[in-house]
């Protein structure tokens, strides 16, 4: 037998030593104590310090399964040293992560204050971006209320079919009992799915999106706060983890999870949270009053966000999606570095542009290239307050027009009653209010703006690379926005603690 001192296994300079020292000497864990009120009866609770140490260390190794964390506490010497030679049950570990979102948020602020005390915050430039990750929700249970109702009707038809087959087998004298059992099992499974959809449609209400035009988006039965998102790796059902990163040492100053695929409505909540946090922990009364730069990618750009930055006097740089097209340096970027499938767009069908239509903004009339008058379908407000006039060709006009193959991408749509003719729109610029998007374009197109915005990618993208690739933390294992946000802040806390262990001065 070899005598082992567990504390000797936590060598200075390592990540495990950093979290052991910080949790025992720097962080106030009394925020967790109110949850444990079992002095009179019940089994003694595990110390929150022990649970935090093993969870943070496991996350740093890409281990998020509570069962695997329990197994590591039983077999791994570092986990034994951090857990004081205890092995909490996996249900205890899972319950701690899922039920401590409020305490984790306060602990995140304490770690940020430690980073400030260690001189790791520059507060010169903040880069904001989002990382979309799947969660514990099934995307096959997503859909609008109309789609979910259609799915329920389909389940009814399937139940009816299996009932008929089961009835036919009952009428046979030598019926196959195995087939009868399979039909009965299918009926039970389909009934559960049918009742699940029915209960959801009765209790929930349609979920509305936050785009330019408010319209219904897909709900999800298993986790209605999550969203269906399109990523480079396909469509997922999950959350968008948004992080604001300080430039000096890439410390994450804010971490929030949002259950929407679009990012433009998340900028204001992130900036407000940063301002409140810096004031609450005593770093700055108004961090943005000191000319701190804020950068974000084109997903956060819209008129409302630009107006907020202008009115709050925040030194922000958020380019629109035409930013690089206006820069002559990127004129040949698509030809040199574009994706392979972009070459196929060259063979896309060419149709008459809107400039080929004669538009009269005074009389609100529109004449198509065939000389026919298109009826006005009304106007639609743009995000910047301007109005857009909408025109659409009549079905009979477009159906029998000789130019429809040159005018419409899909001429066949005019051949059936529920189809559409050629549609075109024009922007009405008369009496337009001040445009904050043009103000932002001037900022990001300037030489100083291009130089400042060039730092965004080098500040925030390595953070997501460290969390997703090095730490292999690429999936939320919980449901509900509050729980997922707590887990996302744990992920970001691991990143910040690693920065403290490498660049800070501990002990």
C-alpha positions as CSV (number, residue, x, y, z in Angstrom):
1,X,0.0,0.0,0.0
2,X,1.2,3.5,-0.9
3,X,0.2,6.4,1.3
4,X,-1.1,9.3,-0.8
5,X,-1.7,12.8,0.3
6,X,-4.6,14.1,-1.8
7,X,-3.6,17.7,-1.5
8,X,-0.2,17.0,-3.0
9,X,-2.0,15.9,-6.2
10,X,-3.2,19.5,-6.8
11,X,0.0,21.0,-8.2
12,X,0.3,24.8,-8.3
13,X,-0.1,26.2,-11.8
14,X,-2.7,23.6,-12.8
15,X,-6.4,24.3,-13.4
16,X,-7.4,21.9,-10.6
17,X,-5.2,23.8,-8.1
18,X,-6.7,27.1,-9.3
19,X,-10.3,26.1,-8.7
20,X,-9.4,24.5,-5.4
21,X,-7.7,27.7,-4.1
22,X,-10.3,30.1,-5.4
23,X,-13.3,28.2,-4.1
24,X,-11.7,27.7,-0.7
25,X,-10.2,31.2,-0.3
26,X,-11.7,33.8,-2.6
27,X,-15.4,32.9,-3.4
28,X,-18.3,33.3,-1.1
29,X,-20.4,30.1,-1.2
30,X,-22.9,31.1,1.5
31,X,-25.4,31.8,-1.4
32,X,-25.8,28.0,-1.7
33,X,-26.4,27.3,2.0
34,X,-30.0,28.4,2.1
35,X,-30.9,25.4,0.0
36,X,-29.8,23.0,2.6
37,X,-32.0,23.0,5.7
38,X,-31.6,19.4,7.0
39,X,-29.9,19.9,10.4
40,X,-32.9,18.2,12.2
41,X,-33.4,15.2,9.9
42,X,-32.2,13.7,6.6
43,X,-28.8,12.8,5.4
44,X,-26.1,15.4,5.7
45,X,-25.7,17.4,2.4
46,X,-22.5,17.5,0.4
47,X,-20.6,20.7,0.7
48,X,-21.4,23.0,-2.3
49,X,-17.6,23.6,-2.6
50,X,-17.0,19.9,-3.2
51,X,-19.8,19.8,-5.9
52,X,-18.5,22.9,-7.6
53,X,-14.9,21.7,-7.7
54,X,-15.7,18.4,-9.3
55,X,-18.3,19.9,-11.8
56,X,-16.0,22.7,-12.9
57,X,-13.1,20.3,-13.3
58,X,-15.2,17.8,-15.2
59,X,-16.5,20.5,-17.5
60,X,-12.9,21.5,-18.2
61,X,-12.3,18.0,-19.4
62,X,-15.4,17.9,-21.6
63,X,-17.3,15.6,-19.1
64,X,-20.9,16.8,-18.7
65,X,-22.6,13.4,-17.8
66,X,-23.4,13.3,-14.1
67,X,-22.9,9.5,-14.2
68,X,-19.5,9.9,-15.6
69,X,-18.6,12.5,-13.0
70,X,-19.6,10.1,-10.3
71,X,-17.5,7.4,-11.9
72,X,-14.5,9.8,-12.0
73,X,-14.9,10.6,-8.3
74,X,-14.6,6.8,-7.6
75,X,-11.6,6.1,-9.8
76,X,-9.6,9.3,-10.7
77,X,-7.1,10.6,-8.2
78,X,-7.6,14.3,-9.1
79,X,-11.4,14.0,-8.6
80,X,-10.7,12.3,-5.3
81,X,-8.5,15.1,-4.2
82,X,-11.1,17.7,-5.2
83,X,-14.0,15.8,-3.7
84,X,-12.2,15.0,-0.4
85,X,-12.4,11.3,-1.3
86,X,-16.2,11.3,-1.6
87,X,-18.3,10.1,-4.5
88,X,-21.6,12.1,-4.7
89,X,-24.4,10.2,-6.4
90,X,-25.1,11.2,-10.0
91,X,-28.6,12.5,-9.1
92,X,-27.0,14.8,-6.5
93,X,-24.7,16.2,-9.2
94,X,-27.4,16.6,-11.8
95,X,-29.8,18.3,-9.3
96,X,-27.1,20.7,-8.2
97,X,-26.5,21.9,-11.8
98,X,-30.2,22.2,-12.7
99,X,-31.4,23.9,-9.5
100,X,-28.7,26.4,-8.9
101,X,-29.1,28.8,-11.8
102,X,-29.5,31.9,-9.5
103,X,-26.5,31.0,-7.4
104,X,-24.4,30.2,-10.4
105,X,-25.2,33.7,-11.8
106,X,-23.9,35.3,-8.6
107,X,-20.9,33.1,-8.6
108,X,-20.1,34.1,-12.1
109,X,-20.0,37.7,-10.9
110,X,-17.6,36.8,-8.1
111,X,-15.3,35.1,-10.6
112,X,-15.4,38.3,-12.8
113,X,-14.5,40.4,-9.8
114,X,-11.5,38.1,-9.1
115,X,-10.5,38.6,-12.7
116,X,-10.7,42.4,-12.2
117,X,-8.6,42.2,-9.0
118,X,-6.0,40.1,-10.8
119,X,-5.8,42.8,-13.5
120,X,-7.2,40.6,-16.3
121,X,-9.8,43.1,-17.5
122,X,-8.9,45.9,-19.9
123,X,-12.4,47.3,-20.4
124,X,-11.2,48.7,-23.7
125,X,-13.2,46.6,-26.1
126,X,-16.0,44.1,-25.8
127,X,-16.8,41.7,-28.6
128,X,-20.2,40.1,-28.6
129,X,-21.2,36.9,-30.4
130,X,-23.4,33.8,-30.1
131,X,-22.8,30.1,-30.1
132,X,-25.8,27.9,-31.1
133,X,-25.9,24.5,-29.4
134,X,-28.5,21.8,-29.2
135,X,-30.3,21.1,-25.9
136,X,-32.3,18.3,-24.3
137,X,-35.2,18.8,-26.7
138,X,-36.4,16.8,-29.7
139,X,-36.7,18.8,-32.9
140,X,-39.3,16.4,-34.3
141,X,-41.7,17.7,-31.7
142,X,-41.5,21.2,-33.2
143,X,-44.0,23.0,-35.3
144,X,-46.5,25.8,-35.5
145,X,-50.0,25.1,-34.0
146,X,-51.3,24.3,-37.5
147,X,-48.5,21.8,-38.1
148,X,-48.9,20.2,-34.7
149,X,-52.7,19.9,-35.3
150,X,-51.9,18.2,-38.7
151,X,-49.5,15.8,-36.9
152,X,-52.2,15.0,-34.3
153,X,-54.7,14.2,-37.2
154,X,-52.1,11.9,-38.7
155,X,-51.7,10.1,-35.4
156,X,-55.5,9.7,-35.3
157,X,-55.4,8.0,-38.7
158,X,-52.6,5.7,-37.6
159,X,-54.4,4.7,-34.4
160,X,-57.6,4.0,-36.5
161,X,-55.6,1.8,-38.8
162,X,-54.0,-0.3,-36.0
163,X,-57.4,-0.6,-34.3
164,X,-58.9,-2.0,-37.5
165,X,-56.0,-4.5,-37.9
166,X,-56.3,-5.5,-34.3
167,X,-60.1,-6.1,-34.7
168,X,-59.5,-8.2,-37.8
169,X,-57.0,-10.4,-35.9
170,X,-59.6,-10.8,-33.1
171,X,-62.1,-12.1,-35.5
172,X,-59.7,-14.8,-36.8
173,X,-59.8,-18.1,-35.0
174,X,-56.1,-18.8,-35.3
175,X,-54.9,-15.2,-35.0
176,X,-51.2,-14.6,-34.5
177,X,-50.7,-13.4,-30.9
178,X,-47.4,-11.7,-31.7
179,X,-49.0,-9.5,-34.3
180,X,-51.8,-8.7,-32.0
181,X,-49.3,-7.6,-29.3
182,X,-47.4,-5.5,-31.7
183,X,-50.6,-3.7,-32.9
184,X,-51.6,-3.1,-29.2
185,X,-48.1,-1.7,-28.5
186,X,-48.4,0.6,-31.5
187,X,-51.8,1.8,-30.3
188,X,-50.5,2.6,-26.8
189,X,-47.5,4.5,-28.2
190,X,-49.6,6.5,-30.7
191,X,-52.1,7.3,-28.0
192,X,-49.4,8.8,-25.7
193,X,-48.1,10.9,-28.6
194,X,-51.6,12.0,-29.5
195,X,-52.5,13.0,-25.9
196,X,-49.1,14.8,-25.5
197,X,-49.9,17.1,-28.5
198,X,-53.5,17.6,-27.4
199,X,-52.5,18.7,-23.9
200,X,-49.9,21.1,-25.3
201,X,-52.3,22.7,-27.7
202,X,-54.8,23.2,-24.9
203,X,-52.4,24.7,-22.4
204,X,-49.9,26.7,-24.6
205,X,-50.4,29.6,-26.8
206,X,-48.8,30.3,-30.3
207,X,-45.2,31.5,-30.0
208,X,-44.5,34.7,-31.9
209,X,-41.1,35.6,-33.4
210,X,-39.2,38.8,-32.9
211,X,-38.3,39.5,-36.6
212,X,-39.3,42.5,-38.7
213,X,-42.8,41.3,-39.0
214,X,-44.4,39.5,-36.0
215,X,-45.5,36.1,-37.1
216,X,-45.8,32.7,-35.5
217,X,-42.7,30.6,-35.2
218,X,-42.3,26.9,-34.4
219,X,-43.2,25.8,-30.8
220,X,-41.6,22.8,-29.2
221,X,-43.6,20.4,-27.0
222,X,-40.6,19.1,-25.0
223,X,-39.0,22.5,-24.3
224,X,-41.1,25.5,-25.6
225,X,-38.4,28.0,-24.6
226,X,-35.9,26.5,-27.0
227,X,-35.9,27.2,-30.8
228,X,-35.2,25.5,-34.1
229,X,-32.0,27.0,-35.4
230,X,-30.1,26.7,-38.6
231,X,-26.3,26.2,-38.2
232,X,-23.4,25.3,-40.4
233,X,-23.8,21.7,-39.2
234,X,-27.6,21.5,-39.9
235,X,-30.8,22.3,-38.1
236,X,-30.8,21.9,-34.3
237,X,-33.2,22.4,-31.5
238,X,-31.6,24.3,-28.8
239,X,-30.4,27.7,-27.5
240,X,-28.0,30.5,-28.6
241,X,-25.3,31.1,-25.9
242,X,-24.4,34.7,-26.3
243,X,-21.1,35.9,-24.7
244,X,-19.5,39.3,-24.3
245,X,-15.7,39.0,-24.2
246,X,-13.1,41.5,-23.0
247,X,-10.2,42.1,-25.4
248,X,-7.2,42.1,-22.9
249,X,-7.3,38.4,-21.9
250,X,-10.5,37.2,-23.5
251,X,-12.4,37.2,-20.2
252,X,-16.2,36.6,-20.6
253,X,-17.9,39.5,-18.9
254,X,-21.5,38.4,-19.7
255,X,-23.1,35.1,-20.6
256,X,-26.8,34.6,-21.4
257,X,-28.8,31.9,-23.2
258,X,-31.6,32.8,-25.6
259,X,-34.1,30.5,-27.2
260,X,-34.3,32.3,-30.5
261,X,-32.3,31.7,-33.7
262,X,-32.0,35.4,-34.5
263,X,-29.5,37.5,-32.6
264,X,-30.5,41.1,-33.3
265,X,-32.9,41.3,-30.3
266,X,-30.2,40.0,-27.8
267,X,-27.8,43.0,-28.1
268,X,-29.7,45.4,-25.8
269,X,-30.2,42.8,-22.9
270,X,-26.5,41.9,-23.0
271,X,-25.4,45.5,-22.9
272,X,-27.9,46.4,-20.1
273,X,-26.7,43.4,-18.1
274,X,-23.0,44.4,-18.5
275,X,-23.8,47.9,-17.3
276,X,-25.7,46.6,-14.3
277,X,-23.1,44.0,-13.4
278,X,-20.1,46.4,-13.5
279,X,-22.0,48.8,-11.3
280,X,-23.1,46.1,-8.8
281,X,-19.7,44.7,-8.2
282,X,-18.1,48.1,-8.0
283,X,-15.9,48.2,-11.2
284,X,-17.6,51.2,-12.9
285,X,-20.7,53.2,-12.4
286,X,-21.3,53.4,-16.1
287,X,-18.8,51.3,-18.1
288,X,-19.9,52.6,-21.5
289,X,-19.5,56.3,-20.4
290,X,-15.7,55.8,-20.5
291,X,-15.7,55.3,-24.3
292,X,-15.5,51.5,-24.1
293,X,-15.9,50.0,-27.6
294,X,-18.6,47.4,-28.3
295,X,-18.3,45.3,-31.4
296,X,-20.8,42.6,-32.7
297,X,-21.2,40.8,-36.0
298,X,-23.9,41.4,-38.7
299,X,-26.4,39.2,-36.9
300,X,-26.9,41.9,-34.3
301,X,-27.4,44.7,-36.8
302,X,-30.8,46.4,-37.2
303,X,-32.3,49.9,-37.0
304,X,-33.5,49.4,-33.4
305,X,-30.1,48.4,-32.1
306,X,-28.3,51.2,-33.9
307,X,-30.8,53.7,-32.5
308,X,-30.1,52.3,-29.0
309,X,-26.4,52.7,-29.4
310,X,-26.8,56.2,-30.7
311,X,-29.2,57.4,-27.9
312,X,-27.2,55.7,-25.1
313,X,-24.0,57.2,-26.6
314,X,-22.3,53.7,-26.7
315,X,-19.2,53.5,-28.8
316,X,-20.5,50.6,-30.9
317,X,-19.5,49.1,-34.2
318,X,-22.1,46.7,-35.6
319,X,-21.9,46.4,-39.5
320,X,-24.7,45.5,-41.7
321,X,-24.6,42.5,-44.1
322,X,-23.4,44.7,-47.0
323,X,-20.4,45.8,-45.1
324,X,-17.8,43.8,-47.1
325,X,-19.5,44.4,-50.4
326,X,-18.8,48.2,-49.9
327,X,-15.2,47.6,-49.1
328,X,-13.0,47.3,-52.3
329,X,-10.5,45.1,-50.4
330,X,-13.1,42.3,-50.5
331,X,-14.1,42.7,-54.1
332,X,-12.5,39.4,-55.2
333,X,-13.1,37.5,-51.9
334,X,-15.9,35.3,-53.3
335,X,-13.8,34.2,-56.3
336,X,-10.8,33.4,-54.2
337,X,-12.2,32.1,-50.9
338,X,-15.9,31.4,-51.6
339,X,-17.5,28.0,-50.9
340,X,-17.8,25.6,-53.8
341,X,-21.6,25.7,-53.9
342,X,-21.4,29.5,-54.5
343,X,-20.3,28.8,-58.1
344,X,-23.6,27.2,-58.8
345,X,-25.3,30.6,-58.2
346,X,-23.8,31.9,-61.4
347,X,-26.2,29.6,-63.3
348,X,-29.3,30.9,-61.5
349,X,-32.2,32.0,-63.7
350,X,-32.1,35.7,-64.6
351,X,-35.4,37.5,-64.5
352,X,-36.5,41.1,-64.9
353,X,-35.3,43.2,-61.9
354,X,-37.5,45.7,-60.2
355,X,-35.8,48.5,-62.2
356,X,-37.5,47.1,-65.3
357,X,-40.9,48.1,-63.9
358,X,-42.2,51.6,-64.2
359,X,-43.1,52.9,-60.7
360,X,-45.0,56.1,-60.1
361,X,-44.7,57.0,-56.3
362,X,-47.2,59.8,-56.7
363,X,-50.0,57.9,-58.3
364,X,-48.9,54.6,-56.7
365,X,-49.0,52.7,-60.0
366,X,-46.6,50.1,-61.4
367,X,-46.3,49.0,-65.1
368,X,-44.7,45.7,-65.8
369,X,-42.4,45.1,-68.9
370,X,-45.4,43.6,-70.7
371,X,-47.2,46.9,-70.4
372,X,-49.8,45.7,-67.8
373,X,-50.7,47.6,-64.7
374,X,-50.0,45.8,-61.5
375,X,-52.4,46.4,-58.6
376,X,-51.0,47.8,-55.4
377,X,-51.2,45.4,-52.4
378,X,-50.6,48.1,-49.8
379,X,-47.5,49.3,-48.0
380,X,-45.3,47.7,-45.3
381,X,-43.2,49.6,-42.7
382,X,-39.5,48.9,-42.7
383,X,-37.5,48.7,-39.4
384,X,-36.1,52.2,-40.0
385,X,-39.6,53.7,-40.3
386,X,-39.7,54.0,-44.1
387,X,-42.6,52.6,-46.1
388,X,-42.3,49.9,-48.8
389,X,-45.0,49.8,-51.6
390,X,-46.0,46.2,-52.6
391,X,-47.3,45.3,-56.0
392,X,-48.5,41.9,-57.3
393,X,-49.5,40.8,-60.8
394,X,-53.0,39.3,-61.3
395,X,-53.1,35.6,-61.9
396,X,-54.9,35.8,-65.3
397,X,-52.4,38.5,-66.5
398,X,-49.3,36.5,-65.5
399,X,-50.7,33.1,-66.5
400,X,-51.2,34.1,-70.2
401,X,-48.3,36.5,-70.4
402,X,-45.7,35.8,-73.1
403,X,-42.9,37.1,-70.8
404,X,-43.6,35.1,-67.7
405,X,-40.6,32.8,-68.2
406,X,-38.4,35.9,-68.2
407,X,-40.3,37.6,-65.4
408,X,-40.9,34.9,-62.8
409,X,-38.5,32.4,-61.2
410,X,-41.3,29.9,-61.0
411,X,-43.8,30.6,-63.8
412,X,-45.8,27.4,-62.8
413,X,-47.0,29.2,-59.7
414,X,-49.4,31.3,-61.9
415,X,-51.1,28.2,-63.3
416,X,-53.1,27.2,-60.3
417,X,-55.8,29.1,-58.3
418,X,-53.8,29.4,-55.1
419,X,-50.6,30.6,-56.8
420,X,-49.1,34.1,-57.2
421,X,-48.2,36.3,-60.0
422,X,-45.0,38.4,-60.2
423,X,-44.4,40.4,-57.0
424,X,-42.3,43.5,-56.8
425,X,-41.7,46.2,-54.1
426,X,-40.3,49.8,-54.0
427,X,-39.0,51.8,-51.1
428,X,-40.8,55.1,-50.5
429,X,-38.1,57.5,-49.3
430,X,-40.2,60.7,-49.1
431,X,-40.4,62.2,-45.6
432,X,-38.2,59.4,-44.1
433,X,-37.2,59.8,-40.5
434,X,-33.5,59.9,-39.4
435,X,-31.9,56.6,-40.4
436,X,-29.6,55.2,-37.7
437,X,-28.5,52.4,-40.0
438,X,-26.8,55.0,-42.3
439,X,-25.1,56.5,-39.2
440,X,-23.7,53.1,-38.4
441,X,-22.6,52.5,-42.0
442,X,-20.5,55.7,-41.8
443,X,-18.9,54.5,-38.6
444,X,-17.9,51.0,-39.8
445,X,-16.9,52.2,-43.3
446,X,-14.4,54.7,-42.0
447,X,-10.7,53.7,-41.7
448,X,-10.9,53.9,-37.9
449,X,-14.1,51.8,-37.9
450,X,-12.5,49.1,-40.1
451,X,-9.5,48.9,-37.9
452,X,-11.5,48.6,-34.7
453,X,-14.0,46.1,-36.1
454,X,-11.1,43.9,-37.3
455,X,-10.4,43.0,-33.6
456,X,-13.8,41.4,-33.1
457,X,-13.1,38.0,-34.6
458,X,-9.7,37.6,-32.8
459,X,-11.4,38.4,-29.5
460,X,-14.6,36.4,-29.3
461,X,-14.1,33.5,-31.8
462,X,-11.2,31.8,-29.9
463,X,-13.4,31.7,-26.8
464,X,-16.0,29.6,-28.6
465,X,-13.2,27.5,-30.1
466,X,-11.8,26.8,-26.6
467,X,-15.2,26.0,-25.1
468,X,-16.5,23.9,-28.0
469,X,-13.4,22.3,-29.4
470,X,-10.8,22.1,-26.6
471,X,-13.3,21.5,-23.8
472,X,-15.8,19.6,-26.0
473,X,-18.7,21.4,-24.4
474,X,-21.0,21.5,-27.4
475,X,-24.4,20.6,-26.1
476,X,-26.8,21.7,-23.3
477,X,-28.1,18.8,-21.3
478,X,-31.0,20.6,-19.7
479,X,-34.4,22.0,-20.6
480,X,-35.8,25.5,-19.9
481,X,-34.1,28.9,-20.4
482,X,-33.2,29.4,-16.7
483,X,-31.5,26.0,-16.3
484,X,-29.7,26.3,-19.7
485,X,-28.5,29.7,-18.8
486,X,-27.0,28.4,-15.6
487,X,-25.2,25.7,-17.5
488,X,-23.9,28.2,-20.1
489,X,-22.6,30.4,-17.3
490,X,-20.8,27.3,-15.8
491,X,-19.2,26.7,-19.2
492,X,-18.1,30.4,-19.4
493,X,-16.9,30.2,-15.8
494,X,-14.6,27.3,-16.7
495,X,-13.1,29.5,-19.4
496,X,-12.6,32.5,-17.0
497,X,-11.0,30.3,-14.3
498,X,-8.6,28.9,-16.8
499,X,-7.5,32.4,-17.7
500,X,-7.1,33.2,-14.0
501,X,-4.9,30.0,-13.5
502,X,-2.7,31.0,-16.5
503,X,-2.4,34.8,-16.3
504,X,-3.4,35.6,-12.7
505,X,-1.4,35.5,-9.5
506,X,-2.9,33.0,-7.0
507,X,-1.8,32.2,-3.5
